[in-house]
Amino acid sequence: MRKRAVSLIVVALGLLSVSMPLFAHHGTAVFDTKKMLTMKGVVTEWDWFNPHCLLQFDVKNEGGQVVHWIAETQNPANMVYKGWRKTSFKPGDEITITLVPTKNGQPFGQIKQVVLPNGMTLEATGTVTGETTDSSSGSKSENYSKQ
């Protein structure tokens, strides 16, 4: 009986030690949620992967130096419902991006919105907004490729 109780405690502690990092992974403690940055940049890579999509882009700082940024969104399955696609970005696209930066000042953030070269806005927390609106129904037109 005692060996069984000890075994159960060891298994429970093992499961807890594995699951705690999973909960921490999805926290926002690393981000400065009181701050938002909006900047213009040039896409270098768009990674459409689980568990997070990553948009990599270059921005010229005030001194004229190029700073390489990485910004994350949710997983592809969630982003599709917001109008995002695997083909939403390609290297060389000029974008305007709004993100929540990290507290430590590193060039990494959590995407809130991206404005594409054609003027279409992709919201990371809402829905896609295009250039036209159907005033009779209030629904937004879907002017993105469905892939």
N, C-alpha and C positions, 0 to 999 in steps of 0.2 A: 504494500500500500504506500509506504513512504517513498519507494523508488518511483512509483507511478506519479506521485505528487511532484517530486523533484523534476521528473521528465516533462510533465505538463508545464511547470514554471519555466523551464529552460526553453521549451518550444514557444511559449507565449512571449518571453523576452526576445527570442530570436525574431519572431514575426513583428514585434513592435519596433525593433531596431532597423528592420528592413523597410517598414511602412512609413516611419517618421520622415525620412528624406523625401519620400514621394509627396507627402503633404507640404513640406517646405518648398519643394520645387515649384509649386503653383502659387506661392505667396507673392506679395508685392513688396516685401521688405527691402529689396535691393533698389527699388525705384523711388525717386523723389516725387511722390504723388501730388505735391503742392506746386509743381513746376511743369510747364509745357514749353517745348521748343518748336518753332517752325523755321524750316530752312529749305533752301534750294540745293539740289544735288543732282548727281548723275549716277544712274544705276550701274553697278558693276556685276551684280549677281542676284538672282531670285531663286531661293531654295524652297520648293514646294514639298515639304517633308513633315512627317509626324515627329515629335509631338508639337512642334511649332514651325511655322513658315518663317523664313529669315530673309529680309531685304537688306542687301549690302549696297552701299552707295558712297560716293565721294563728295565732300563739301569743301569749298575753299573757306578757310577761316579769315579773320580780319587782317592777318599778316600776309595773306596770299598763299599760305601753305595748304596743301590738300590733306584733309583728314578723312580717313576711312571709317565709316560708321556701319554698325550692324543693328538692325531693329527687328523685333519679333512681333508676330501676331499669334493667333490661335492655330489650331490644327486645320489642315485643308478642308475637312468635312464641315467644320463650322464656318470657314471663310467663304465657301461656295454660296451659302445662303445669303451672304452679304454682297455678292456680286464679284468676288475675287476669283481669279482663274490662274491656272498654271502658266498661262500666256499673258497675264496682266502686265508684266514688265519684261523688258529685254535690255541687255547691256547697251548703254549709250542713251537711254531714255532720260530726259530732263524732267525731274519731278519736284514738287513742293510737298514736304512731309512735315506732319505735326506728330510729335512723340513725347512721351514722358521719359526723361533721362534717368540715368542711375544716380544714386547719391554720391558715389565716389568720383564722378566727373569723367569716367571713361566714355568713349564714343559708342555707347550702347543704349538702346531704349526700347520702349514698348509703343508700337504704332497706334495712333488714334485716327489718323486720316492721311491719305495720299491724294494729291491732285496730279493727274496724268497730263502729258503734253497736249492732248486733245481737249482738255478742260474737264473731263469726267473726274468725279471725286469718289474715291473708295473709302468708306468708313469702316474702321476696324471694330467699332462697337455698335454701329447702327446698320443702315442699308445703303445700297449704292445710289448715288445721285447722278443723273445725266444732264444733258443740255436742254432737254425738253420735258414738259409736264403736260399730261392730259388733264385739262381743267375740269372736264365733265365728271371724271371719276376720281380725280385727285391722285391717281397712281402715276408713278414715274415710268418713263419709257425705259426699255431695256436696250441700251445702245452699247452692249458689250458682247463679245463672242461667247457662245455657250459651248464650252468644251469640257 
